[in-house]
Amino acid sequence: MLPENKLDIEQLAKAYFVDELGLNPEDMPDAARNLLGAFDVLYRINERLNPQPVC
């Protein structure tokens, strides 16, 4: 089941970053940015390796 609102997503992020990984709550924004940055890099690599045809 997917979260229905932003508060649910924030609670899930806290549960993962703070509770599961043991990060300080103050470090959550940096951890989230780093994670999003890593996925952005993977997305760009995938786009270069598998270009979509232009219609």
PyRosetta script that sets phi, psi and omega in degrees:
from pyrosetta import init, pose_from_sequence

init()
pose = pose_from_sequence("MLPENKLDIEQLAKAYFVDELGLNPEDMPDAARNLLGAFDVLYRINERLNPQPVC")
pose.set_psi(1, 131.9)
pose.set_omega(1, 179.6)
pose.set_phi(2, -85.5)
pose.set_psi(2, 149.3)
pose.set_omega(2, 177.1)
pose.set_phi(3, -63.6)
pose.set_psi(3, 145.9)
pose.set_omega(3, -176.2)
pose.set_phi(4, -92.7)
pose.set_psi(4, -20.5)
pose.set_omega(4, 179.7)
pose.set_phi(5, -147.4)
pose.set_psi(5, 175.2)
pose.set_omega(5, -175.5)
pose.set_phi(6, -62.7)
pose.set_psi(6, -35.9)
pose.set_omega(6, -179.4)
pose.set_phi(7, -62.1)
pose.set_psi(7, -40.9)
pose.set_omega(7, 177.4)
pose.set_phi(8, -62.4)
pose.set_psi(8, -40.5)
pose.set_omega(8, 179.7)
pose.set_phi(9, -66.1)
pose.set_psi(9, -41.9)
pose.set_omega(9, 178.7)
pose.set_phi(10, -63.6)
pose.set_psi(10, -38.2)
pose.set_omega(10, 178.1)
pose.set_phi(11, -67.4)
pose.set_psi(11, -39.0)
pose.set_omega(11, 176.6)
pose.set_phi(12, -65.1)
pose.set_psi(12, -40.6)
pose.set_omega(12, 178.3)
pose.set_phi(13, -63.0)
pose.set_psi(13, -43.8)
pose.set_omega(13, 178.5)
pose.set_phi(14, -61.7)
pose.set_psi(14, -43.8)
pose.set_omega(14, -179.5)
pose.set_phi(15, -60.8)
pose.set_psi(15, -38.0)
pose.set_omega(15, -178.9)
pose.set_phi(16, -77.1)
pose.set_psi(16, -56.9)
pose.set_omega(16, -174.4)
pose.set_phi(17, -66.8)
pose.set_psi(17, -44.8)
pose.set_omega(17, -174.4)
pose.set_phi(18, -86.9)
pose.set_psi(18, -54.0)
pose.set_omega(18, -174.1)
pose.set_phi(19, -73.5)
pose.set_psi(19, -46.2)
pose.set_omega(19, -175.4)
pose.set_phi(20, -83.0)
pose.set_psi(20, -42.1)
pose.set_omega(20, -176.7)
pose.set_phi(21, -93.3)
pose.set_psi(21, -13.3)
pose.set_omega(21, 177.9)
pose.set_phi(22, 75.6)
pose.set_psi(22, 22.9)
pose.set_omega(22, 178.1)
pose.set_phi(23, -77.9)
pose.set_psi(23, 154.6)
pose.set_omega(23, 173.4)
pose.set_phi(24, -71.3)
pose.set_psi(24, 144.1)
pose.set_omega(24, 178.5)
pose.set_phi(25, -56.2)
pose.set_psi(25, -30.8)
pose.set_omega(25, 179.3)
pose.set_phi(26, -67.0)
pose.set_psi(26, -22.2)
pose.set_omega(26, -177.7)
pose.set_phi(27, -88.6)
pose.set_psi(27, -4.8)
pose.set_omega(27, -177.3)
pose.set_phi(28, -58.2)
pose.set_psi(28, -46.0)
pose.set_omega(28, -179.5)
pose.set_phi(29, -60.9)
pose.set_psi(29, -40.8)
pose.set_omega(29, 178.3)
pose.set_phi(30, -64.9)
pose.set_psi(30, -42.9)
pose.set_omega(30, -179.9)
pose.set_phi(31, -63.0)
pose.set_psi(31, -41.5)
pose.set_omega(31, 180.0)
pose.set_phi(32, -65.4)
pose.set_psi(32, -43.2)
pose.set_omega(32, 178.0)
pose.set_phi(33, -62.6)
pose.set_psi(33, -42.3)
pose.set_omega(33, 179.7)
pose.set_phi(34, -64.0)
pose.set_psi(34, -41.1)
pose.set_omega(34, 179.0)
pose.set_phi(35, -65.0)
pose.set_psi(35, -44.7)
pose.set_omega(35, 177.9)
pose.set_phi(36, -64.0)
pose.set_psi(36, -37.7)
pose.set_omega(36, 177.4)
pose.set_phi(37, -62.9)
pose.set_psi(37, -40.9)
pose.set_omega(37, 178.9)
pose.set_phi(38, -63.6)
pose.set_psi(38, -42.7)
pose.set_omega(38, 178.8)
pose.set_phi(39, -68.2)
pose.set_psi(39, -32.9)
pose.set_omega(39, 176.8)
pose.set_phi(40, -63.4)
pose.set_psi(40, -43.2)
pose.set_omega(40, 178.1)
pose.set_phi(41, -62.0)
pose.set_psi(41, -45.8)
pose.set_omega(41, 178.5)
pose.set_phi(42, -61.6)
pose.set_psi(42, -39.3)
pose.set_omega(42, 178.1)
pose.set_phi(43, -62.3)
pose.set_psi(43, -44.9)
pose.set_omega(43, -179.8)
pose.set_phi(44, -65.2)
pose.set_psi(44, -39.0)
pose.set_omega(44, 176.5)
pose.set_phi(45, -62.1)
pose.set_psi(45, -44.8)
pose.set_omega(45, 179.2)
pose.set_phi(46, -61.5)
pose.set_psi(46, -40.7)
pose.set_omega(46, 178.4)
pose.set_phi(47, -62.8)
pose.set_psi(47, -38.2)
pose.set_omega(47, 179.4)
pose.set_phi(48, -71.1)
pose.set_psi(48, -37.3)
pose.set_omega(48, -178.4)
pose.set_phi(49, -78.3)
pose.set_psi(49, -28.2)
pose.set_omega(49, -177.8)
pose.set_phi(50, -130.1)
pose.set_psi(50, 69.5)
pose.set_omega(50, -178.3)
pose.set_phi(51, -64.8)
pose.set_psi(51, 143.1)
pose.set_omega(51, 178.7)
pose.set_phi(52, -89.4)
pose.set_psi(52, 138.1)
pose.set_omega(52, 178.6)
pose.set_phi(53, -65.1)
pose.set_psi(53, 143.3)
pose.set_omega(53, 178.4)
pose.set_phi(54, -86.1)
pose.set_psi(54, 128.1)
pose.set_omega(54, -178.6)
pose.set_phi(55, -98.5)
pose.dump_pdb("model.pdb")
